[in-house]
Protein backbone atom coordinates (compact mmCIF):
# COMPACT_ATOMS: atom_id res chain seq x y z
CA UNK A 1 0.00 0.00 0.00
CA UNK A 2 1.50 3.32 -1.02
CA UNK A 3 1.57 6.53 1.01
CA UNK A 4 -1.31 8.32 -0.74
CA UNK A 5 -3.63 5.35 -0.19
CA UNK A 6 -2.71 5.30 3.52
CA UNK A 7 -3.32 9.02 3.78
CA UNK A 8 -6.65 8.72 1.94
CA UNK A 9 -7.72 5.92 4.30
CA UNK A 10 -6.70 7.92 7.39
CA UNK A 11 -8.67 10.95 6.21
CA UNK A 12 -11.76 8.85 5.48
CA UNK A 13 -11.56 7.04 8.82
CA UNK A 14 -11.10 10.25 10.80
CA UNK A 15 -14.01 11.87 8.95
CA UNK A 16 -16.23 8.85 9.62
CA UNK A 17 -15.27 9.00 13.31
CA UNK A 18 -15.94 12.74 13.48
CA UNK A 19 -19.41 12.23 12.01
CA UNK A 20 -20.01 9.07 14.08
CA UNK A 21 -20.65 7.07 10.90
CA UNK A 22 -19.40 3.90 9.33
CA UNK A 23 -17.40 4.20 6.13
CA UNK A 24 -20.36 3.00 4.07
CA UNK A 25 -22.60 5.63 5.64
CA UNK A 26 -19.96 8.23 4.87
CA UNK A 27 -19.80 7.04 1.26
CA UNK A 28 -23.57 7.49 0.95
CA UNK A 29 -23.31 10.92 2.56
CA UNK A 30 -20.60 11.88 0.08
CA UNK A 31 -22.63 10.71 -2.91
CA UNK A 32 -25.72 12.69 -1.89
CA UNK A 33 -23.95 15.87 -0.76
CA UNK A 34 -20.80 16.11 -2.87
CA UNK A 35 -21.51 14.11 -6.01
CA UNK A 36 -18.73 11.54 -5.56
CA UNK A 37 -20.08 8.02 -5.68
CA UNK A 38 -19.46 5.47 -2.98
CA UNK A 39 -17.55 3.49 -5.58
CA UNK A 40 -15.19 6.46 -6.12
CA UNK A 41 -14.47 6.54 -2.38
CA UNK A 42 -14.28 2.77 -1.90
CA UNK A 43 -11.76 1.98 -4.67
CA UNK A 44 -9.40 4.69 -3.43
CA UNK A 45 -9.80 3.61 0.17
CA UNK A 46 -9.01 -0.02 -0.68
CA UNK A 47 -6.06 0.89 -2.90
CA UNK A 48 -7.54 -0.42 -6.16
CA UNK A 49 -7.03 3.05 -7.63
CA UNK A 50 -4.18 5.10 -6.23
CA UNK A 51 -5.49 8.46 -4.99
CA UNK A 52 -3.92 11.44 -6.70
CA UNK A 53 -2.87 14.60 -4.91
CA UNK A 54 -6.01 16.26 -6.35
CA UNK A 55 -8.17 13.53 -4.78
CA UNK A 56 -6.53 14.06 -1.40
CA UNK A 57 -6.85 17.82 -1.66
CA UNK A 58 -10.54 17.56 -2.62
CA UNK A 59 -11.17 15.26 0.34
CA UNK A 60 -9.34 17.61 2.73
CA UNK A 61 -11.39 20.58 1.51
CA UNK A 62 -14.66 18.73 2.03
CA UNK A 63 -13.79 17.47 5.49
CA UNK A 64 -12.66 20.96 6.57
CA UNK A 65 -15.88 22.50 5.31
CA UNK A 66 -18.00 19.75 6.88
CA UNK A 67 -16.30 19.90 10.27
CA UNK A 68 -16.96 23.64 10.42
CA UNK A 69 -20.69 22.98 10.05
CA UNK A 70 -20.65 20.16 12.61
CA UNK A 71 -19.14 22.37 15.28
CA UNK A 72 -22.11 24.72 15.04
CA UNK A 73 -24.60 21.86 15.28
CA UNK A 74 -22.82 20.36 18.29
CA UNK A 75 -23.79 23.32 20.45
CA UNK A 76 -26.65 22.33 22.73
CA UNK A 77 -29.81 24.18 21.69
CA UNK A 78 -33.50 24.28 22.45
CA UNK A 79 -36.50 25.66 20.61
CA UNK A 80 -38.94 27.91 22.45
CA UNK A 81 -42.48 26.53 22.32
CA UNK A 82 -44.06 30.00 22.16
CA UNK A 83 -41.89 32.13 19.81
CA UNK A 84 -40.34 29.09 18.03
CA UNK A 85 -36.85 30.65 18.02
CA UNK A 86 -33.78 28.51 18.72
CA UNK A 87 -31.54 29.43 21.65
CA UNK A 88 -28.15 28.05 22.73
CA UNK A 89 -27.72 26.30 26.02
CA UNK A 90 -30.26 24.74 28.34
CA UNK A 91 -33.93 25.79 28.35
CA UNK A 92 -34.94 28.65 30.62
CA UNK A 93 -38.20 26.96 31.66
CA UNK A 94 -39.35 23.39 30.96
CA UNK A 95 -43.09 23.04 30.41
CA UNK A 96 -42.99 19.37 29.31
CA UNK A 97 -39.78 17.35 29.77
CA UNK A 98 -38.40 15.62 26.69
CA UNK A 99 -38.70 11.86 26.37
CA UNK A 100 -37.58 9.32 23.81
CA UNK A 101 -40.79 9.84 21.82
CA UNK A 102 -41.38 13.58 22.43
CA UNK A 103 -39.02 16.53 22.12
CA UNK A 104 -40.56 18.35 25.06
CA UNK A 105 -41.76 21.94 25.36
CA UNK A 106 -39.58 24.76 26.62
CA UNK A 107 -39.82 28.53 27.06
CA UNK A 108 -37.11 31.13 26.57
CA UNK A 109 -36.64 33.90 29.12
CA UNK A 110 -38.62 36.36 26.97
CA UNK A 111 -41.73 34.16 26.63
CA UNK A 112 -41.50 33.18 30.31
CA UNK A 113 -41.74 36.83 31.40
CA UNK A 114 -44.93 37.39 33.34
CA UNK A 115 -45.37 33.78 34.41
CA UNK A 116 -43.31 34.36 37.55
CA UNK A 117 -46.23 36.48 38.87
CA UNK A 118 -48.42 33.37 38.62
CA UNK A 119 -45.96 31.38 40.75
CA UNK A 120 -43.94 29.64 38.03
CA UNK A 121 -40.20 29.34 38.68
CA UNK A 122 -37.41 29.00 36.06
CA UNK A 123 -35.54 25.69 35.86
CA UNK A 124 -32.57 27.31 37.61
CA UNK A 125 -33.55 29.90 40.19
CA UNK A 126 -30.20 31.70 39.91
CA UNK A 127 -30.24 31.75 36.07
CA UNK A 128 -28.39 34.90 34.89
CA UNK A 129 -30.78 35.22 31.91
CA UNK A 130 -33.65 36.42 34.13
CA UNK A 131 -34.99 39.68 32.71
CA UNK A 132 -37.62 40.49 35.32
ABEGO torsion letter per residue (X at the ends): XBAAAAAAAAAAAAAAAAAGBBAAAAAAAAAAAAGBBAAAAAAAAAGABBBBAAAAAAAAAAAAAAAAAAAAAABBBBBBAAAGBBBBEBBABBABBBBAABAEBBBBAAAABGAAAAGBBBABAABAABAX
